[in-house]
Amino acid sequence: MWKVVLAAAATAAAANLCDSCNGNGVCSTATRRCSCFAGYTGPRCEYVACPTGNAWWDFASAVDTAHAPATCSNMGLCSSTTGVCTCNAGFTGAACEFMACPACQSGHCISMRDAAAANDGINFFTSTSYSLWDADKIFGCQCSYGYTGYDCSQRTCPAGDDPLTTTGQSPEVQLLNCLCNGCTGYFALYYQGFLTANIAPSATVTQLADALLALTSIHGITVTFSSGTTVCSPTGTTASITFTKNGGSLPLIQIRSVLSGTNVITLGSKGEVGTYGGTSAAGTTEGLPCSGRGDCNPATGICTCVPGFSSSDGAGNAGKLGDCGFNTAVPSCPMVLGKICNNQGSCDATTQYRCACNPPYTGAYCTNLLCPTGAAWFDGASATNTAHAVAPCSNRGICNPSTGTCTCQAGFTGAACDLLACPGSPACSGQGSCKTMQQLAALSSSNGVLIGATYGTIPNYAPTWDYNKIQGCYCQKNFYMGPYVGAVNDFQAYDCSARSCAFGDDPYLSGTVDEQQQISCTADGGTFTLSFRQLTTSAISAMAPVSTVQTALQALASVVSATVTFGGGATTVCSATGVVTTVRFTYAQGNLPPLIASVSGLTLSTGTPTITVTETIPGTKANLECSGRGVCDRTLGRCNCYDYFLSSDGYGNVGTRGDCGYLTPYSTLSTTITTITTTTTTTSTM
């Protein structure tokens, strides 16, 4: 009679094998599992999948191999009901795949890839390419002329030549080469954020000079032509452009040409010879903030000059640049309260009466302090895939020169703002530890066994620039979730805020078996240990009985339950002639990694002791979260089983694993059946 009832119940349970996959997938009658359509997930396709992106942090899968695709880029939480990522503060994008820009108060936001090609002569001085993993993920500010700081919130002060260092110095000379044989149209010249008016091929020396002098970023120039009277000619003309009032080795002027017809127009600098005459030269004058003779106020962009110096015209004469480049008195060393260079540096005629400060002091009087430096989070590449150069406050904070400390952008930490803070409050939700990418690589495992991955151990290897900067959460493992005796699991999610649920076998599968391994031990003294999935037993005597070995193994959270038997009638785990011990894993499921036995503590009176482990029967149980027949409550770490499924004992019977591996003949949604199930559980336990 009961067989008929059970068969009928089983038929009822199987009538809707997959709950129609919620209309979001296709049910396999063979496995009674859903194959979800794109965009859906879950055992019955009940969840909306969130978008993925290259992980901001993860566990390296091989040497220097990381940042694999991850849900919400491992920087946000996925809402399974909406498929929307809630990103950690400071990250944005559908998959939290972008590091959000700072405010960029006087600039605009660009990516690392775009910064590499920008070459604006203000923030970036090379046009190259950058295509590493963060090329389209990390964004920063491209500041307008006159502004600086990671968020463009600070003002630059006028830069100029030190008026006391004149020996052997020469100005910057750049060359404009132009051939125009019947061409039409015009061109313009760009320099440090400013673009000239349109320049015709027939422009004269005066017209070219006037066009350049109209730019705010150019303080003074002279122009000469190699031949002829126009900037372009049928046989070619080279215009020599000498910067008379901009100090230092300067960025190259850039061409914006819309000339048509037969034409060639190029620029040369830093010693290049002109196509039609002349030679360029890098400037050897200084281009120092406040001409090296004053301190800059980054809030206002105004120089406070030391006594004896005032604003110049950029060429050592009195002027309105505000750069402290005009010497007004007999030079003397800067003093603070009667102390030369604040007693934090040296100054005499050999330093041109300028303070040479002792680190970490800086400034015209050695009263300011340098801030700590770190690899920049954002900058322009200096060569192909070469970026993240050392910068104050790692280019993610503002330096306070009064204290020498960095005020970091939210989400960044460390003295130099050089670390990405771990998510959660407290960090990792108090359920994990914060570790760098390099530290996480050392913890990378497969099937519970460390894989020996490393990340960032090769010095100056560009793809792993983040090895000691980006941090992630190593979540607590083997935590008692309750209420079931076997419900010991891990915290998860990028911030360790979620819990995993019990894993178990799929009750619809048949013929699955437990993993079995054999330990062969030849020894007559000493002790050994057994390790499984990074956990190690207490010392086990070579003369230990079955109960001692079994107790030691079951004390490991990675084992929980196992049966141990000795072969050949042995009563101890080791002997001088050898003992074979069979370990059957009754809680851990699937094809398991081998036990690791230590031999160093064993002795053998007649020779060298040995202890080996062999897999004899690979485990074939499914080992699915909630047995694949329920969904995990991530808040509690408990399985919410589908109708007709309850917690099992790991063998298809009702039990206390906390999975959904028991297929009951009755609907578990019924109060009556709940009573029967409780009775059945009690009977089974007895």
C-alpha positions in Angstrom: 0.0 0.0 0.0 2.8 2.5 1.0 4.6 1.7 -2.3 1.6 2.8 -4.2 1.3 6.0 -2.1 5.0 6.8 -2.5 4.9 6.1 -6.2 1.9 8.4 -6.6 3.6 11.1 -4.6 6.8 10.8 -6.6 4.7 11.1 -9.7 3.1 14.3 -8.3 6.5 15.7 -7.4 7.8 15.0 -10.9 4.7 16.3 -12.7 6.3 19.8 -12.7 10.0 18.8 -12.6 11.5 22.2 -12.9 8.5 24.5 -12.0 8.6 25.3 -15.8 11.9 27.0 -15.1 9.8 30.1 -14.3 9.5 30.6 -18.0 13.1 31.6 -18.2 14.7 28.3 -19.3 14.3 24.8 -20.6 13.8 21.8 -18.3 15.7 18.6 -19.0 13.5 15.5 -18.2 16.7 13.4 -17.9 18.3 15.5 -15.1 15.3 17.5 -13.9 17.4 20.6 -14.1 16.9 23.9 -15.9 19.1 25.3 -18.6 18.5 29.0 -18.2 18.1 31.5 -21.0 20.7 34.3 -21.3 20.2 36.8 -18.5 18.7 34.3 -16.0 20.2 32.1 -13.4 19.3 29.9 -10.4 18.3 26.3 -10.1 14.9 27.1 -11.6 16.0 30.3 -13.5 14.2 32.3 -10.8 17.0 35.0 -10.7 17.9 37.8 -13.0 21.6 37.6 -13.8 23.7 40.8 -13.2 26.2 42.0 -15.7 29.9 41.0 -15.5 33.2 42.8 -15.9 36.8 42.2 -15.3 37.2 41.8 -11.6 38.8 44.7 -9.7 40.3 42.1 -7.4 40.3 38.3 -7.4 42.4 35.3 -6.7 45.1 34.8 -9.4 44.4 31.7 -11.4 48.0 31.3 -12.5 51.2 33.2 -12.2 50.4 36.9 -12.8 47.0 36.0 -14.2 44.1 37.8 -12.5 41.2 40.2 -13.1 38.9 37.5 -14.6 35.3 38.4 -15.5 33.1 38.5 -12.4 29.6 39.5 -11.5 29.5 43.2 -10.8 33.3 43.2 -11.4 33.7 42.0 -7.8 33.0 45.5 -6.7 29.3 45.5 -6.0 26.3 43.4 -4.9 23.9 41.8 -7.3 20.2 42.1 -6.8 18.9 38.8 -8.0 15.4 40.1 -8.4 16.3 43.0 -10.7 19.7 42.0 -12.1 21.1 45.4 -11.1 24.5 45.9 -9.4 24.8 48.1 -6.4 28.3 49.3 -6.7 30.8 50.1 -3.9 31.3 53.8 -3.4 33.7 55.2 -6.0 32.8 52.7 -8.7 30.2 53.0 -11.4 28.9 51.3 -14.6 26.3 48.7 -15.1 28.8 46.1 -13.9 30.7 48.4 -11.5 33.4 48.1 -14.1 34.6 51.7 -13.9 36.5 53.6 -11.2 34.6 56.8 -11.0 36.3 60.0 -11.7 37.0 62.6 -9.0 35.1 65.8 -9.3 37.4 67.2 -12.0 36.4 70.7 -10.9 38.4 72.4 -13.7 38.9 69.7 -16.1 37.2 66.6 -17.6 37.2 62.9 -17.1 39.2 60.5 -19.3 40.3 56.9 -19.2 43.8 55.5 -18.9 43.7 54.5 -22.6 42.7 58.0 -23.7 45.2 59.7 -21.4 48.0 57.7 -23.1 47.2 59.3 -26.4 46.2 62.8 -25.1 49.6 64.6 -25.2 48.0 67.9 -24.2 51.3 69.5 -23.0 49.7 70.2 -19.7 48.9 66.9 -18.0 50.3 64.5 -20.5 53.4 64.9 -22.6 53.6 61.7 -24.8 51.3 60.2 -27.4 51.4 56.5 -27.0 49.1 53.5 -26.3 47.9 51.8 -23.2 45.9 48.5 -23.3 46.5 46.7 -20.0 43.6 45.4 -18.0 42.8 48.8 -16.5 42.9 50.8 -19.7 39.2 51.3 -19.9 38.4 50.8 -16.2 40.4 53.5 -14.4 39.4 57.1 -15.0 41.0 60.4 -13.9 41.0 64.1 -14.5 42.6 66.0 -17.5 43.0 69.4 -15.9 42.6 72.7 -17.8 45.5 75.1 -18.2 46.3 76.7 -14.8 44.9 73.9 -12.7 46.4 70.8 -11.1 45.7 68.1 -8.5 44.1 64.7 -8.9 40.7 66.4 -9.0 41.8 69.7 -10.7 40.9 71.6 -7.5 44.3 73.4 -7.1 45.8 76.2 -9.1 49.2 76.2 -10.7 51.5 79.1 -10.0 53.4 80.9 -12.8 56.6 79.1 -13.7 59.7 80.8 -14.9 63.5 81.0 -15.1 65.6 81.5 -12.1 67.2 84.9 -12.7 70.4 84.1 -10.9 71.2 81.0 -13.1 72.2 82.4 -16.4 75.5 80.7 -17.4 75.3 78.4 -20.4 71.5 78.6 -20.6 69.6 78.9 -23.9 65.9 79.1 -24.8 63.7 76.5 -26.5 63.7 76.5 -30.3 61.0 74.6 -32.3 60.7 74.3 -36.0 57.7 74.4 -38.3 58.4 72.9 -41.7 55.8 73.6 -44.4 55.7 72.8 -48.1 52.7 74.0 -50.1 52.6 73.7 -53.8 49.3 75.3 -54.8 47.6 74.0 -51.7 44.5 75.7 -50.2 43.0 75.8 -46.7 44.7 76.7 -43.4 46.2 75.3 -40.3 46.2 76.2 -36.6 48.7 75.6 -33.9 47.9 74.2 -30.4 50.0 74.8 -27.3 49.1 73.8 -23.7 45.4 74.0 -24.0 45.1 76.9 -26.5 44.6 77.0 -30.2 45.6 79.8 -32.5 43.4 81.4 -35.0 43.5 79.9 -38.5 46.8 80.5 -40.2 47.0 80.7 -44.0 49.9 79.2 -45.9 50.8 82.7 -47.0 51.1 84.0 -43.5 54.1 86.3 -42.9 56.6 86.1 -40.0 54.6 88.8 -38.2 51.3 87.1 -38.7 52.7 83.7 -37.5 54.2 85.4 -34.4 51.1 87.3 -33.6 49.0 84.2 -33.8 51.2 82.4 -31.4 51.6 85.3 -29.0 47.8 85.5 -28.7 47.9 82.2 -26.8 47.7 82.6 -23.0 50.3 79.8 -22.6 53.0 81.6 -24.6 54.6 84.6 -23.0 57.1 85.6 -25.6 58.5 84.3 -28.9 60.6 85.3 -32.0 60.0 83.9 -35.4 62.3 83.6 -38.4 61.9 81.9 -41.8 64.7 79.9 -43.4 63.8 81.4 -46.8 61.0 83.5 -48.5 58.4 85.6 -46.9 55.6 83.1 -46.2 55.3 80.3 -43.7 54.7 77.8 -46.5 56.2 77.9 -50.0 56.3 75.7 -53.1 59.9 74.6 -52.3 59.4 74.5 -48.5 60.1 76.9 -45.6 61.2 76.2 -42.1 60.0 78.7 -39.4 62.2 78.8 -36.3 60.1 79.6 -33.3 62.2 80.7 -30.3 60.5 80.8 -26.9 62.0 83.9 -25.2 59.9 84.0 -22.0 58.8 80.4 -21.3 61.4 78.6 -19.3 62.6 75.0 -19.4 62.4 72.2 -21.9 59.0 72.7 -23.4 56.3 70.5 -24.9 56.0 70.5 -28.6 53.6 72.8 -30.4 51.0 70.7 -32.2 49.5 71.2 -35.7 45.8 71.1 -36.6 45.9 71.1 -40.4 43.0 71.3 -42.9 45.3 72.1 -45.8 44.4 70.4 -49.1 46.3 69.8 -52.3 50.1 69.2 -52.4 51.4 70.0 -48.9 53.7 68.7 -46.2 53.6 70.3 -42.7 55.6 69.0 -39.8 57.2 70.1 -36.5 60.6 69.4 -35.0 62.2 70.0 -31.6 64.9 68.8 -29.2 67.8 69.0 -31.6 66.0 67.9 -34.8 67.2 69.6 -38.0 64.7 71.5 -40.0 63.6 70.1 -43.3 64.4 73.3 -45.1 67.0 74.8 -42.7 67.7 75.6 -39.1 68.2 73.4 -36.0 65.8 73.0 -33.0 67.0 73.0 -29.4 65.6 72.0 -26.1 65.4 74.9 -23.6 68.1 74.8 -20.8 66.7 77.6 -18.7 64.5 76.7 -15.7 60.8 76.4 -15.7 60.3 76.4 -12.0 57.1 77.3 -10.1 57.6 80.8 -8.8 61.0 80.7 -10.6 62.4 78.8 -7.6 62.4 82.1 -5.7 59.1 81.9 -3.8 56.4 79.5 -2.5 53.2 78.7 -4.4 49.8 78.9 -2.8 47.8 76.1 -4.6 44.6 77.6 -3.4 45.1 80.8 -5.3 47.9 80.1 -7.7 49.8 83.1 -6.4 53.5 83.2 -5.6 54.9 84.6 -2.4 58.4 85.7 -3.4 61.4 85.7 -1.1 62.9 89.1 -0.3 64.9 90.4 -3.3 62.7 88.9 -6.0 59.4 89.9 -7.6 57.3 89.4 -10.7 59.1 89.2 -14.1 58.3 89.3 -17.8 59.7 85.8 -18.2 63.1 87.1 -19.4 64.6 88.4 -16.1 63.1 91.8 -16.3 60.3 93.4 -14.3 56.9 92.2 -15.5 53.5 90.9 -14.7 53.9 87.1 -14.9 53.9 86.8 -11.1 56.7 84.3 -11.2 59.4 85.8 -8.8 61.7 85.9 -11.8 63.0 89.4 -11.4 65.9 90.0 -9.0 65.5 93.3 -7.2 68.3 93.3 -4.6 71.7 91.8 -3.8 71.0 88.0 -3.3 70.9 86.6 0.2 69.8 83.3 1.6 66.1 82.9 2.7 65.7 83.1 6.5 62.9 82.1 8.9 63.1 83.8 12.4 66.8 84.4 11.8 67.5 80.8 10.7 68.9 80.2 7.2 66.6 77.9 5.4 64.7 77.2 8.6 67.7 75.2 9.8 66.5 72.5 7.4 68.8 73.0 4.5 71.9 74.7 3.2 72.4 77.9 1.2 75.3 79.9 -0.1 76.8 81.2 -3.3 77.2 77.7 -4.7 73.4 77.2 -4.5 72.8 80.6 -6.1 71.4 81.6 -2.7 68.6 79.2 -3.1 67.8 76.7 -0.2 68.8 73.1 -0.8 66.4 71.5 1.6 67.0 68.4 3.6 64.3 65.8 2.9 61.5 65.7 3.5 61.6 69.6 3.7 61.0 71.6 0.6 60.0 75.1 -0.5 61.8 78.4 -0.8 62.4 78.5 2.9 62.5 74.8 3.7 59.3 75.3 5.7 57.1 72.9 3.6 57.1 69.1 3.8 57.0 66.6 0.9 54.1 64.2 1.0 54.6 60.4 0.6 54.5 59.0 -2.9 53.2 55.9 -4.5 52.4 54.4 -7.9 49.8 56.7 -9.5 46.3 55.3 -9.8 45.8 57.5 -12.9 48.3 59.1 -15.2 49.4 59.3 -18.8 51.5 56.5 -20.1 55.2 57.4 -20.8 55.6 54.5 -23.4 53.5 51.6 -24.7 51.8 50.0 -21.7 54.1 51.9 -19.3 52.1 53.9 -16.8 51.4 54.4 -13.0 54.6 56.3 -12.4 55.4 57.4 -8.8 53.4 60.5 -7.7 52.7 62.4 -4.5 49.7 60.9 -2.8 49.5 58.4 -5.7 47.5 60.9 -7.6 44.4 60.1 -5.6 44.8 62.7 -2.8 45.8 66.3 -2.0 49.1 67.0 -0.3 49.1 69.3 2.7 52.6 70.9 2.6 52.3 72.2 6.1 52.1 68.7 7.5 53.4 66.5 4.7 50.2 64.4 4.8 47.8 63.3 2.1 44.1 63.8 2.2 42.9 60.8 0.2 39.8 60.6 -2.1 37.1 58.5 -0.4 37.8 54.8 -1.0 41.6 55.1 -0.9 43.8 54.7 2.1 47.4 54.5 3.1 49.9 57.3 3.9 50.3 57.9 0.2 46.7 57.0 -0.8 48.3 54.0 -2.3 45.8 51.4 -1.3 42.3 50.7 -2.4 40.3 50.4 0.8 38.5 47.2 1.3 34.7 47.4 1.1 32.4 47.1 4.0 32.0 48.9 7.3 33.9 47.5 9.1 36.2 46.3 6.4 35.0 43.1 4.8 31.9 43.4 7.0 33.9 42.2 9.9 33.7 38.7 8.4 36.9 38.6 6.5 40.4 40.1 6.2 41.7 42.8 3.8 44.5 41.6 1.6 46.4 42.9 -1.4 46.3 41.2 -4.8 49.7 39.6 -4.1 48.5 38.2 -0.8 45.2 36.9 -2.3 47.2 35.1 -5.0 49.1 33.2 -2.3 45.6 32.0 -1.0 44.3 31.0 -4.4 43.0 27.4 -4.4 41.3 24.8 -6.5 39.1 22.2 -4.9 40.3 23.5 -1.6 44.0 23.1 -2.4 46.5 26.0 -2.8 47.6 26.2 -6.4 50.8 28.1 -5.8 49.9 31.2 -7.8 51.9 34.4 -7.4 51.1 37.9 -8.5 53.5 40.8 -8.8 56.7 39.0 -7.8 58.5 40.1 -11.0 59.9 43.6 -10.3 58.5 46.4 -12.5 56.3 44.1 -14.5 53.7 46.5 -16.0 50.6 44.2 -16.1 50.9 43.6 -12.3 51.4 47.2 -11.3 48.5 46.8 -8.8 50.0 43.9 -6.9 50.4 45.8 -3.6 47.7 48.5 -4.3 44.4 46.9 -4.9 42.9 45.1 -2.0 40.1 42.6 -1.6 38.4 40.6 1.0 39.5 37.1 2.0 36.2 35.9 3.6 36.0 33.8 6.7 35.7 30.1 6.0 34.3 27.2 7.9 32.0 29.3 10.0 29.1 27.7 11.8 25.9 28.9 10.0 23.4 26.7 12.0 21.0 25.4 12.9 22.1 22.0 11.3 25.0 20.1 12.7 26.8 20.1 9.4 26.0 23.7 8.4 29.6 25.0 8.5 30.2 27.1 5.5 31.9 30.3 4.2 31.1 34.0 3.9 31.1 35.3 0.4 30.4 38.3 -1.8 33.0 41.0 -2.6 32.5 42.5 0.9 31.9 39.2 2.8 28.4 40.3 3.6 26.7 37.2 2.3 26.7 33.6 3.4 27.0 30.4 1.5 24.6 27.5 2.2 25.1 23.8 2.7 26.1 21.7 -0.3 24.7 18.3 -1.0 24.0 15.5 -3.6 21.1 15.8 -6.0 18.5 13.3 -4.9 17.5 12.7 -8.5 20.9 11.3 -9.3 21.5 7.6 -8.7 24.6 5.5 -8.4 26.7 8.3 -6.8 29.4 7.2 -4.3 31.5 8.7 -1.6 35.2 9.5 -2.1 37.5 6.8 -0.6 41.3 7.1 -0.1 43.9 4.7 1.4 46.7 5.6 3.7 49.6 3.2 3.7 51.9 3.6 6.7 55.1 1.7 7.5 56.5 2.9 10.8 56.7 1.7 14.4 57.1 4.9 16.3 56.6 8.7 16.2 53.7 10.7 15.0 52.2 12.1 11.7 49.6 14.5 10.7 47.0 14.5 7.9 46.0 17.7 6.1 42.9 18.2 4.0 42.0 21.4 2.2 44.5 23.5 4.1 43.5 22.2 7.6 45.7 19.9 9.5 45.0 17.3 12.3 46.7 17.2 15.6 49.6 14.8 15.8 48.5 11.2 15.4 50.6 8.4 17.0 51.9 5.6 14.7 50.2 3.3 17.2 46.9 5.1 17.2 43.7 2.9 17.0 40.9 3.5 14.5 38.9 5.7 16.8 41.8 8.1 17.3 42.4 8.5 13.6 38.7 9.0 12.9 38.3 11.5 15.7 41.4 13.5 14.4 40.0 13.7 10.9 36.5 14.6 11.9 37.8 17.5 14.0 38.7 19.2 10.7 36.0 21.5 9.5 36.9 20.5 5.9 36.1 16.8 6.7 33.3 16.9 9.4 32.5 13.2 9.0 34.4 10.2 7.8 34.7 6.5 8.5 38.1 4.9 9.0 39.0 1.2 8.8 42.2 -0.7 9.1 43.0 -3.5 6.7 44.4 -7.0 7.4 43.1 -7.1 11.0 45.5 -4.3 12.1 44.8 -2.5 15.3 47.2 0.4 14.8 47.4 2.9 11.9 51.1 2.0 11.3 53.3 -1.0 11.8 56.8 -2.2 10.9 55.3 -4.3 8.1 52.8 -1.7 6.9 49.1 -1.0 7.4 46.6 0.1 4.8 43.9 2.5 6.2 40.7 3.3 4.2 39.1 6.7 4.7 35.6 7.1 3.4 34.5 10.7 3.3 30.8 10.8 4.4 30.3 14.6 4.5 32.6 16.2 1.9 31.3 15.3 -1.5 32.5 15.2 -5.1 35.9 14.2 -6.4 38.1 15.3 -3.5 41.7 16.3 -3.3 44.0 13.8 -1.6 44.9 13.8 2.0 48.4 15.0 2.6 50.4 13.0 5.2 53.5 14.2 6.9 56.3 11.6 7.4 58.9 13.7 9.2 57.7 12.7 12.7 57.6 9.0 12.1 60.3 6.4 12.9 61.0 2.9 11.8 63.5 0.8 13.8 64.5 -1.2 10.8 64.8 1.5 8.2 63.1 4.6 6.7 59.4 5.1 7.5 56.9 5.8 4.7 53.4 7.1 4.5 51.5 7.5 1.3 47.9 8.4 0.2 46.1 6.9 -2.8 42.7 7.7 -4.1 40.9 4.4 -4.6 37.3 5.5 -5.4 36.7 9.0 -6.7 33.7 10.7 -5.2 30.8 11.2 -7.7 28.2 13.0 -5.6 26.9 16.3 -7.2 28.0 18.6 -4.3 25.6 21.4 -5.3 24.6 24.3 -3.1 21.2 23.3 -1.6 21.6 20.1 -3.6 20.4 22.1 -6.6 16.8 21.7 -5.3 16.5 25.0 -3.4 17.8 28.5 -3.1 20.2 29.9 -0.6 19.1 32.6 1.9 22.4 34.6 1.8 21.4 36.5 4.9 21.1 33.4 7.1 23.2 30.9 5.2 20.2 28.5 5.1 18.6 26.6 2.2 15.0 27.3 1.3 14.1 24.0 -0.4 11.6 23.7 -3.2 8.4 21.8 -2.6 8.9 18.1 -1.9 12.6 18.6 -0.8 14.0 18.7 2.6 17.4 18.5 4.4 19.2 15.1 3.9 21.8 13.0 5.6 23.9 13.0 2.4 22.5 9.6 1.3 19.1 10.5 0.1 17.4 10.1 3.5 16.1 12.8 5.7 18.9 14.3 7.8 20.6 17.4 9.3 23.1 18.4 6.6 21.0 21.6 5.9 20.9 20.9 2.1 17.8 19.9 0.0 18.9 16.4 -0.8 15.9 14.5 0.6 13.0 14.0 -1.8 9.9 13.6 0.4 6.8 11.8 -0.9 4.7 14.7 0.4 4.3 18.3 -0.4 6.4 20.3 2.1 4.0 23.3 1.7 1.3 21.4 3.7 1.0 21.8 7.5 -0.1 18.2 7.7 2.8 17.0 5.8 5.2 19.1 8.0 3.9 17.1 11.0 4.5 13.8 9.2 7.9 15.0 8.1 8.8 15.8 11.6 7.7 12.4 12.7 9.7 10.8 9.9 12.8 12.8 10.9 12.4 11.7 14.5 12.0 8.0 13.5 15.0 8.3 11.1 17.2 9.8 13.8 16.2 7.0 16.2 
